[in-house]
Amino acid sequence: MTATPAFASRSYSARSRRAQAHGIDRLVMRLSMAALLWARRRADRAELARDDLVRLRQQSEAAERREHESALLAARVR
């Protein structure tokens, strides 16, 4: 049976801690994260085909038109 001394686990945990990023390193990390998030959003937008985008725009314009016409009708009734 093997026993590890108590000091071995303490010294290992002290060595395994990571140093926190400071200054330029932190700036580079934040910039790279922002670029990654921007690229993901851009890629998600590019997944829709042109036909789908046109259809979605037509649907939203039709909904706005219906809302506008119903608002005009409500204004006439009063």
C-alpha positions as CSV (number, residue, x, y, z in Angstrom):
1,M,0.0,0.0,0.0
2,T,1.3,3.4,-1.0
3,A,0.7,6.5,1.1
4,T,1.3,10.0,-0.2
5,P,2.6,12.6,2.2
6,A,0.3,15.4,3.1
7,F,2.6,18.1,1.7
8,A,2.6,16.5,-1.8
9,S,-1.0,17.4,-2.5
10,R,-0.6,21.0,-1.2
11,S,2.5,21.6,-3.4
12,Y,0.8,20.1,-6.4
13,S,-2.3,22.3,-6.1
14,A,-0.1,25.4,-5.7
15,R,1.7,24.6,-8.9
16,S,-1.4,23.9,-10.9
17,R,-3.0,27.3,-10.4
18,R,-3.1,29.4,-13.5
19,A,-1.9,33.0,-13.5
20,Q,-4.5,35.6,-14.4
21,A,-4.2,37.4,-17.7
22,H,-3.2,41.1,-17.4
23,G,-2.8,44.0,-19.7
24,I,-2.2,43.2,-23.3
25,D,-3.0,39.5,-22.8
26,R,-6.5,40.4,-21.4
27,L,-7.1,42.8,-24.3
28,V,-6.2,40.2,-26.9
29,M,-8.4,37.7,-25.2
30,R,-11.4,40.1,-25.2
31,L,-10.8,41.1,-28.9
32,S,-10.6,37.5,-30.0
33,M,-13.8,36.6,-28.1
34,A,-15.6,39.5,-29.7
35,A,-14.4,38.5,-33.2
36,L,-15.5,34.9,-32.6
37,L,-19.0,36.0,-31.5
38,W,-19.3,38.4,-34.5
39,A,-18.2,35.6,-36.9
40,R,-20.8,33.2,-35.4
41,R,-23.6,35.8,-35.8
42,R,-22.5,36.5,-39.3
43,A,-22.4,32.8,-40.2
44,D,-25.9,32.3,-38.7
45,R,-27.2,35.1,-40.9
46,A,-25.6,33.6,-44.0
47,E,-27.5,30.3,-43.5
48,L,-30.7,31.6,-44.9
49,A,-31.0,31.6,-48.7
50,R,-32.0,34.7,-50.6
51,D,-35.5,33.3,-51.3
52,D,-36.1,32.7,-47.6
53,L,-35.0,36.3,-46.8
54,V,-37.3,37.7,-49.4
55,R,-40.2,35.7,-48.1
56,L,-39.5,36.7,-44.5
57,R,-39.4,40.4,-45.5
58,Q,-42.7,40.1,-47.4
59,Q,-44.3,38.5,-44.4
60,S,-43.2,41.2,-42.1
61,E,-44.3,44.0,-44.5
62,A,-47.7,42.3,-44.9
63,A,-48.1,42.1,-41.1
64,E,-47.1,45.8,-40.8
65,R,-49.6,46.7,-43.5
66,R,-52.4,44.8,-41.8
67,E,-51.6,46.5,-38.4
68,H,-51.6,49.9,-40.1
69,E,-55.0,49.3,-41.9
70,S,-56.6,48.1,-38.6
71,A,-55.3,51.2,-36.8
72,L,-56.8,53.4,-39.6
73,L,-60.1,51.5,-39.3
74,A,-60.2,51.9,-35.5
75,A,-59.5,55.7,-35.9
76,R,-62.4,56.0,-38.4
77,V,-64.8,54.2,-36.0
78,R,-64.3,56.7,-33.2
